[in-house]
């Protein structure tokens, strides 16, 4: 457990484990059933750069490197790596590894996978901003060359899973299906073939997905489960009831209102701590006229006074108290505590000031307020829809009418995210959350969320509102290559100060990671909210 995490372990209670998973062919072995409010949406590891999807597929696919339970980088499909020149990374590949279909893992798979992740509709292209090329040297060696020194390149590769070139070609899945088009899919969307500790056995989207242990896995399994049955249970009360009754053994998203009851239940235990993710609000600052507003001929969010008014009207302490039930850590920054590049002295929110917010709107030319649409997920972040409803109420106090559109993550992400060509999605005001889970460094936040969106640079891919500041772009580009810590920290601080002063976004809080499980289950909880099934032990 990471330092600072708290564990609530309560009185023991007996629980009999069923020896057979519903819908599986396994009559024996340990069957682990778990639930979340939202589904995985795709089996393609490059379809969406989203924590839950990558966390789930991390059980099936593997990268050249991986993170252990304490977030330390360690070898995976690469046994070692070195910086051969300032711009050349050399990786030695693990021998004797096989994909789940029996195909040997070879260097060609690495080259194919990284090129696939860096092309077309892949949502992972932002990790390859610095890459010049990836090439095979021999069956044991690949070289990744960058255009300039990138000290975090290997860290980024922890998020890039390796696929079988032969499998993808055989099944017409050499490209990534575009999830901004909800009806688009291919074989890799619905099927999986990795090298990881678990194999995909069955998939019922939005219902149930079953993984089974890969007996031929190259590594030793720390845990002891044989079958992992994931169930989507959208309703919070139903999800909690399923855990308390023993229908499921683990709940990935614990509703804040249920944490206390679960902590007092003699048959369950709760583990919790601060997550690396920051949940925030964003504005369309790119278009000259908003898509979803009654303001015509101009965009109110281009005026910093309007953005400051929104910031001053939103009461994050009330959210923490009434909606999150203490499961949040209010912040003024897009970078949370625990991330390299977090500066406590910058983390100061302006005071709640409704009257001051009204004056700012009036000064900006909106004395009567205005109307705007807001996009929000209802199954992605803790209490996401409830938070958005609170924002609606808080902004109503300054005469801003917010029309809330809350929907499942698949539809929501398709609506708000930028297209593969980096053109903007269909949003004017939105909620989003981000954890720099590849590098645990503030530069990831600058590069992905804050830099000017550009297909040419592959930066700003997760900047739906198009915030843009030339100085921030310049600083971020320099930070990417800087190896002197003092100089790098100074630039990280300067870039965040500019963004903070401009209210480029409205950070709300760092989420708490709160998991609950039956008393006979032990897990490893990571601060990035990734849930590796390989560590699960059932007694």
VOGU-3710 file (C-alpha; in Angstrom, 3 decimals, decimal comma):
1> xxxxxxxxxx> 0,000/0,000/0,000  1,327/3,446/-0,834  2,151/5,772/2,043  -0,846/7,901/2,921  -3,441/5,332/1,969  -5,854/4,293/4,695  -7,296/0,834/5,041  -10,549/0,148/6,815  -10,576/-3,529/7,717  -13,497/-4,668/9,782
11> xxxxxxxxxx> -14,644/-7,714/11,700  -14,466/-11,037/9,942  -17,507/-12,745/8,515  -17,955/-16,093/6,875  -18,592/-16,243/3,155  -18,940/-19,313/0,976  -17,570/-18,923/-2,528  -19,441/-20,475/-5,398  -17,190/-22,838/-7,353  -18,694/-22,017/-10,696
21> xxxxxxxxxx> -18,999/-18,710/-12,551  -22,298/-18,048/-14,228  -21,959/-18,464/-17,975  -18,470/-19,990/-17,872  -17,252/-23,504/-18,588  -15,173/-23,672/-15,400  -16,525/-26,123/-12,847  -13,586/-25,659/-10,465  -11,176/-22,973/-9,419  -11,544/-19,630/-7,750
31> xxxxxxxxxx> -14,134/-17,441/-9,467  -13,891/-13,726/-8,770  -16,929/-11,595/-9,606  -16,650/-7,838/-9,630  -18,675/-4,824/-10,736  -18,433/-1,251/-11,922  -21,028/1,311/-12,980  -19,727/1,551/-16,556  -18,477/-0,886/-19,174  -15,096/-1,158/-20,885
41> xxxxxxxxxx> -16,531/-0,043/-24,272  -13,807/-1,676/-26,398  -11,309/-4,534/-26,326  -8,889/-2,525/-28,473  -6,052/-1,162/-26,290  -5,641/1,937/-28,464  -9,324/2,806/-28,848  -9,500/5,226/-25,942  -6,923/6,685/-23,570  -9,121/6,135/-20,533
51> xxxxxxxxxx> -8,063/4,659/-17,203  -10,802/2,071/-16,772  -10,425/0,697/-20,300  -6,634/0,542/-20,026  -6,850/-0,911/-16,525  -9,124/-3,700/-17,693  -7,095/-4,506/-20,815  -3,903/-4,435/-18,750  -5,003/-7,887/-17,571  -5,094/-9,226/-21,143
61> xxxxxxxxxx> -2,397/-7,241/-22,953  1,090/-6,216/-21,852  3,532/-3,466/-22,709  7,282/-3,487/-23,017  7,319/-2,129/-19,462  4,742/-2,043/-16,665  4,073/-0,534/-13,224  4,178/-2,630/-10,074  1,832/-2,211/-7,094  3,825/0,822/-5,925
71> xxxxxxxxxx> 3,857/2,405/-9,424  7,527/1,597/-9,954  8,503/0,943/-13,570  9,633/-2,634/-14,209  10,344/-4,960/-17,170  7,521/-6,750/-18,947  7,790/-7,812/-22,598  11,147/-6,046/-22,647  13,687/-7,500/-20,235  15,917/-4,432/-20,363
81> xxxxxxxxxx> 16,342/-1,085/-22,092  19,005/1,564/-22,414  19,568/4,978/-23,888  22,097/4,124/-26,588  22,339/7,742/-27,765  20,493/10,865/-26,500  17,718/10,072/-28,993  17,882/6,268/-29,295  16,212/3,817/-26,911  17,184/0,163/-27,311
91> xxxxxxxxxx> 14,930/-2,594/-25,942  15,837/-6,242/-25,447  12,725/-8,406/-25,842  11,619/-11,301/-23,693  12,005/-14,634/-25,448  9,604/-17,598/-25,336  6,457/-15,492/-24,836  3,293/-16,478/-26,709  0,052/-14,713/-27,459  -3,147/-16,324/-26,226
101> xxxxxxxxxx> -3,733/-17,936/-29,620  -0,312/-19,635/-29,426  1,467/-17,268/-31,819  5,022/-16,434/-30,673  5,730/-12,860/-29,575  8,387/-11,354/-31,864  9,984/-8,019/-32,666  7,645/-7,459/-35,619  4,731/-7,351/-33,155  6,338/-4,468/-31,284
111> xxxxxxxxxx> 6,980/-2,445/-34,424  3,460/-3,123/-35,706  1,796/-2,260/-32,382  3,592/1,015/-31,801  2,941/2,139/-35,369  -0,732/1,111/-35,016  -1,022/3,032/-31,733  0,460/6,081/-33,459  -1,848/6,189/-36,470  -5,394/6,664/-37,680
121> xxxxxxxxxx> -8,154/6,654/-35,077  -5,881/5,584/-32,225  -6,521/7,568/-29,066  -2,912/7,011/-27,950  -1,096/9,167/-30,503  -0,242/11,805/-27,908  2,319/9,439/-26,375  4,396/9,512/-29,561  4,905/13,243/-30,026  8,683/12,856/-29,804
131> xxxxxxxxxx> 9,002/9,586/-31,743  10,776/9,570/-35,086  10,535/5,837/-35,778  10,441/2,362/-34,289  12,467/-0,342/-36,007  13,486/-3,965/-35,613  17,186/-4,741/-35,224  16,777/-8,502/-34,785  14,272/-10,864/-33,148  15,529/-9,856/-29,700
141> xxxxxxxxxx> 15,994/-6,137/-30,228  13,967/-3,094/-31,256  15,071/0,513/-31,338  12,846/3,532/-30,783  14,350/6,732/-32,099  13,071/10,141/-31,003  13,308/13,462/-32,823  14,878/15,040/-29,752  15,834/13,799/-26,263  12,732/12,600/-24,395
151> xxxxxxxxxx> 13,624/11,384/-20,884  10,050/10,148/-20,251  9,696/8,021/-23,388  9,970/4,686/-21,575  7,426/5,773/-18,948  4,946/6,524/-21,719  5,323/3,009/-23,099  3,792/1,549/-19,930  0,440/2,579/-21,440  1,086/1,029/-24,861
161> xxxxxxxxxx> 0,140/-2,650/-25,021  1,530/-5,030/-27,621  -0,773/-6,766/-30,103  -0,141/-9,676/-32,455  0,616/-8,447/-35,967  -0,467/-11,763/-37,498  -3,759/-11,794/-35,557  -4,611/-8,211/-36,486  -3,837/-8,803/-40,157  -5,768/-12,081/-40,239
171> xxxxxxxxxx> -8,853/-10,424/-38,732  -8,842/-7,153/-40,678  -7,952/-5,120/-37,590  -4,727/-3,409/-38,602  -6,355/-0,050/-37,856  -8,232/1,259/-34,803  -11,996/1,755/-34,965  -12,995/5,384/-34,399  -14,973/5,506/-31,132  -16,070/9,065/-31,823
181> xxxxxxxxxx> -18,402/7,286/-34,250  -20,507/5,152/-31,858  -21,460/2,546/-34,469  -17,942/1,946/-35,797  -16,105/-1,219/-34,748  -13,862/-4,001/-35,994  -12,672/-7,419/-34,817  -10,307/-5,921/-32,220  -13,159/-3,923/-30,707  -14,971/-7,127/-29,769
191> xxxxxxxxxx> -12,107/-9,624/-29,335  -8,678/-9,703/-27,715  -5,435/-11,628/-28,093  -2,694/-10,542/-25,741  0,193/-12,109/-23,858  -1,066/-11,191/-20,382  -2,101/-13,175/-17,302  -5,753/-13,468/-18,390  -7,523/-14,418/-21,619  -10,809/-13,059/-22,882
201> xxxxxxxxxx> -13,354/-15,876/-22,769  -16,653/-14,075/-23,441  -17,917/-10,566/-23,999  -21,448/-9,181/-23,613  -21,136/-5,382/-23,985  -22,769/-3,429/-21,146  -23,591/-6,694/-19,353  -20,712/-9,064/-18,581  -17,154/-9,834/-19,672  -15,376/-12,997/-18,530
211> xxxxxxxxxx> -11,611/-13,470/-18,326  -9,882/-16,767/-17,545  -6,378/-17,420/-16,249  -3,658/-17,813/-18,855  -1,919/-21,013/-17,707  0,898/-20,386/-20,209  1,742/-16,887/-18,948  5,493/-16,257/-18,850  5,414/-14,661/-15,381  4,375/-15,914/-11,935
221> xxxxxxxxxx> 0,854/-14,960/-10,832  0,953/-13,291/-7,370  -2,785/-13,888/-6,907  -4,844/-17,061/-7,051  -8,021/-16,485/-9,063  -8,866/-18,633/-12,083  -11,870/-16,779/-13,505  -12,657/-13,054/-13,360  -16,243/-12,173/-14,205  -16,815/-8,451/-14,691
231> xxxxxxxxxx> -20,405/-7,218/-14,431  -21,705/-3,795/-15,310  -24,160/-2,724/-12,580  -25,115/0,856/-13,361  -27,304/1,522/-10,326  -25,267/2,427/-7,231  -27,676/0,901/-4,714  -27,920/-2,332/-6,691  -24,135/-2,537/-6,960  -23,690/-2,111/-3,226
241> xxxxxxxxxx> -26,455/-4,611/-2,465  -24,774/-7,166/-4,748  -21,560/-6,818/-2,759  -23,246/-7,094/0,622  -25,197/-10,174/-0,444  -22,122/-11,890/-1,870  -23,396/-11,841/-5,457  -20,174/-10,017/-6,355  -16,885/-10,004/-4,464  -15,536/-6,575/-5,347
251> xxxxxxxxxx> -16,873/-3,143/-6,322  -14,540/-0,860/-8,256  -16,638/2,283/-7,778  -18,014/2,735/-4,265  -20,798/5,335/-4,009  -19,765/7,878/-1,330  -23,092/7,467/0,449  -22,410/3,740/0,911  -18,826/3,832/2,187  -19,805/4,087/5,852
261> xxxxxxxxxx> -22,301/1,212/5,686  -19,814/-1,010/3,876  -17,110/-0,170/6,406  -19,430/-1,325/9,197  -20,593/-4,502/7,484  -18,822/-7,486/9,107  -18,575/-9,254/5,739  -16,921/-6,449/3,777  -13,887/-4,200/3,911  -13,024/-0,882/2,294
271> xxxxxxxxxx> -9,681/0,450/1,074  -9,316/4,100/0,195  -6,791/6,821/-0,573  -6,069/9,853/-2,731  -6,183/9,165/-6,471  -3,849/10,859/-8,944  -6,882/11,949/-11,008  -8,203/15,540/-11,084  -11,839/16,087/-12,094  -12,415/19,428/-13,797
281> xxxxxxxxxx> -14,683/21,546/-16,003  -13,745/22,823/-19,442  -15,039/25,419/-21,886  -15,094/25,700/-25,661  -12,683/28,601/-26,160  -12,030/27,713/-29,801  -15,186/28,462/-31,768  -16,303/32,026/-32,409  -19,853/30,972/-31,546  -20,808/28,184/-29,140
291> xxxxxxxxxx> -22,694/25,191/-30,490  -24,935/24,930/-27,431  -25,855/28,421/-26,235  -28,385/31,205/-26,715  -25,527/33,664/-27,234  -25,180/34,269/-30,958  -22,363/35,881/-32,873  -19,771/35,504/-30,153  -18,358/33,064/-27,628  -18,658/34,177/-23,987
301> xxxxxxxxxx> -15,970/31,703/-22,901  -13,330/33,606/-24,862  -13,670/36,315/-22,173  -11,592/35,531/-19,064  -14,115/37,432/-16,933  -16,762/34,850/-17,768  -14,424/31,989/-16,908  -13,480/33,702/-13,640  -17,170/34,185/-12,863  -17,816/30,476/-13,272
311> xxxxxxxxxx> -14,837/29,668/-11,039  -16,022/32,075/-8,324  -19,565/30,652/-8,365  -18,673/26,981/-7,904  -18,510/25,770/-4,307  -16,153/22,776/-4,241  -16,291/22,517/-0,454  -20,063/22,035/-0,621  -19,511/19,321/-3,251  -17,031/17,594/-0,982
321> xxxxxxxxxx> -19,394/17,772/1,979  -22,754/16,888/0,450  -22,057/14,982/-2,784  -18,681/13,329/-2,295  -19,205/12,640/1,448  -15,572/13,529/2,052  -14,287/11,446/-0,884  -12,619/14,393/-2,623  -9,716/16,786/-2,195  -10,558/20,229/-3,642
331> xxxxxxxxxx> -7,825/21,711/-5,821  -7,076/24,763/-7,926  -4,662/22,888/-10,193  -4,968/20,406/-13,034  -2,157/18,437/-11,390  -2,873/16,611/-8,147  -0,741/15,859/-5,124  1,513/12,876/-5,707  2,371/13,962/-9,261  5,808/15,337/-10,104
341> xxxxxxxxxx> 5,276/19,021/-10,850  2,595/19,687/-8,241  3,255/22,965/-6,399  1,331/23,450/-3,173  1,885/27,218/-3,193  -0,079/27,457/-6,462  -2,924/25,309/-5,176  -5,092/28,157/-3,899  -8,663/28,537/-5,160  -10,351/31,941/-5,243
351> xxxxxxxxxx> -12,971/32,354/-2,533  -16,579/31,555/-3,294  -18,081/34,885/-4,367  -21,521/34,789/-5,996  -21,977/38,560/-6,062  -18,492/39,060/-7,447  -19,252/36,478/-10,131  -22,408/38,359/-11,136  -20,376/41,569/-11,468  -17,789/39,824/-13,632
361> xxxxxxxxxx> -20,561/38,592/-15,948  -22,075/42,069/-16,116  -18,678/43,608/-16,903  -18,289/41,037/-19,692  -21,631/42,097/-21,193  -23,933/39,476/-19,677  -25,800/41,261/-16,863  -28,736/38,869/-17,265  -26,513/35,831/-17,643  -26,872/33,433/-20,578
371> xxxxxxxxxx> -27,743/29,847/-21,471  -25,317/27,039/-22,289  -25,362/23,261/-22,725  -23,181/21,058/-20,533  -21,944/17,536/-21,345  -21,342/15,118/-18,515  -20,895/11,354/-18,076  -23,129/9,419/-15,704  -20,969/6,299/-15,305  -17,337/7,392/-15,457
381> xxxxxxxxxx> -16,242/9,418/-12,404  -17,363/9,183/-8,796  -20,743/10,952/-8,512  -20,199/12,505/-11,936  -23,835/13,295/-12,768  -24,499/14,549/-9,234  -21,507/16,888/-9,492  -22,762/18,242/-12,794  -26,233/18,798/-11,335  -24,617/20,730/-8,501
391> xxxxxxxxxx> -22,750/22,878/-11,047  -26,079/23,583/-12,753  -27,557/24,799/-9,455  -24,504/26,855/-8,494  -24,343/28,628/-11,844  -28,085/29,339/-11,685  -27,269/31,649/-8,754  -25,397/33,917/-11,178  -28,186/33,681/-13,776  -26,449/31,191/-16,048
401> xxxxxxxxxx> -28,919/28,549/-17,209  -27,097/25,262/-17,839  -28,828/22,579/-19,900  -27,318/19,330/-18,698  -26,776/16,382/-21,031  -25,630/13,433/-18,904  -25,118/10,119/-20,679  -23,116/6,897/-20,610  -19,387/7,192/-21,181  -19,467/5,693/-24,680
411> xxxxxxxxxx> -21,877/8,361/-25,952  -20,340/11,104/-23,837  -16,756/10,604/-25,021  -17,944/10,304/-28,623  -19,676/13,677/-28,180  -16,937/15,725/-26,550  -13,560/14,338/-27,638  -11,611/15,658/-30,572  -11,749/13,632/-33,776  -8,763/11,628/-35,089
421> xxxxxxxxxx> -7,819/14,655/-37,227  -7,906/16,801/-34,037  -10,979/18,752/-35,127  -13,181/19,664/-32,148  -16,008/17,541/-30,797  -19,551/18,757/-30,185  -19,348/20,407/-26,791  -19,515/23,889/-25,291  -19,077/23,168/-21,580  -18,058/19,838/-20,115
431> xxxxxxxxxx> -16,758/17,776/-17,211  -13,691/15,589/-17,605  -11,143/13,855/-15,384  -7,462/13,106/-15,964  -4,706/11,144/-14,311  -1,215/11,362/-15,861  -0,955/7,622/-15,400  1,782/7,015/-17,948  4,480/9,306/-16,542  3,040/10,634/-13,244
441> xxxxxxxxxx> 4,488/13,960/-14,335  2,817/17,360/-14,850  4,149/17,571/-18,385  1,653/14,882/-19,397  -1,178/17,198/-18,287  0,298/20,147/-20,184  0,898/18,136/-23,356  -2,415/16,272/-23,444  -4,927/18,696/-21,884  -3,550/22,227/-22,124
451> xxxxxxxxxx> -1,351/22,630/-25,195  -2,921/23,876/-28,414  -4,583/20,942/-30,220  -2,706/20,060/-33,390  -2,677/17,064/-35,700  0,806/18,116/-36,837  2,340/18,088/-33,344  -0,032/15,413/-31,894  -0,364/17,616/-28,814  -3,553/18,777/-27,114
461> xxxxxxxxxx> -5,408/15,624/-28,118  -7,485/15,752/-24,913  -8,102/19,480/-24,978  -11,764/19,437/-26,149  -12,270/23,159/-25,548  -9,220/24,273/-27,488  -7,553/26,341/-24,752  -4,473/27,886/-26,349  -1,593/29,998/-25,066  1,578/30,394/-27,096
471> xxxxxxxxxx> 3,798/30,857/-24,046  2,415/27,694/-22,409  3,053/25,778/-25,642  6,656/27,012/-25,737  7,250/26,137/-22,097  5,742/22,669/-22,488  7,922/21,920/-25,510  11,008/22,909/-23,537  9,944/20,932/-20,472  9,640/17,792/-22,598
481> xxxxxxxxxx> 13,376/17,840/-23,327  14,801/19,454/-20,179  16,835/17,150/-17,923  17,939/19,762/-15,343  15,393/19,355/-12,524  15,579/22,920/-11,221  15,080/24,430/-14,674  12,340/21,951/-15,481  10,448/22,604/-12,235  10,641/26,364/-12,794
491> xxxxxxxxxx> 9,072/25,980/-16,243  6,403/23,576/-14,958  5,470/26,118/-12,330  5,398/29,028/-14,781  3,183/27,179/-17,268  0,697/26,173/-14,573  0,616/29,731/-13,175  -0,309/31,115/-16,606  -3,066/28,538/-17,016  -4,348/29,185/-13,497
501> xxxxxxxxxx> -4,465/32,973/-14,003  -6,332/32,557/-17,280  -8,792/30,025/-15,789  -8,079/27,795/-18,751  -10,136/25,131/-16,988  -11,881/24,861/-13,623  -10,311/22,102/-11,512  -12,753/20,729/-8,950  -11,019/18,040/-6,915  -8,781/15,039/-6,758
511> xxxxxxxxxx> -10,928/11,949/-6,458  -10,475/9,471/-3,673  -9,821/5,877/-4,712  -12,415/3,866/-2,811  -12,794/0,138/-3,383  -14,901/-2,328/-1,421  -14,718/-6,100/-1,295  -15,808/-9,194/0,575  -13,781/-9,967/3,667  -12,143/-12,995/2,021
521> xxxxxxxxxx> -10,668/-10,922/-0,830  -7,283/-9,149/-0,815  -6,201/-6,710/-3,541  -3,411/-4,258/-4,300  -4,707/-0,705/-4,624  -2,692/1,675/-6,779  -2,971/5,455/-6,551  -3,732/5,649/-10,286  -6,928/3,565/-9,771  -5,639/0,764/-11,989
531> xxxxxxxxx> -6,940/-2,619/-10,837  -4,583/-5,525/-11,747  -6,398/-8,842/-11,384  -3,056/-10,631/-11,119  -2,788/-9,492/-7,479  -6,260/-10,630/-6,361  -6,273/-13,321/-3,688  -9,362/-15,135/-2,442  -9,334/-17,095/0,794
//
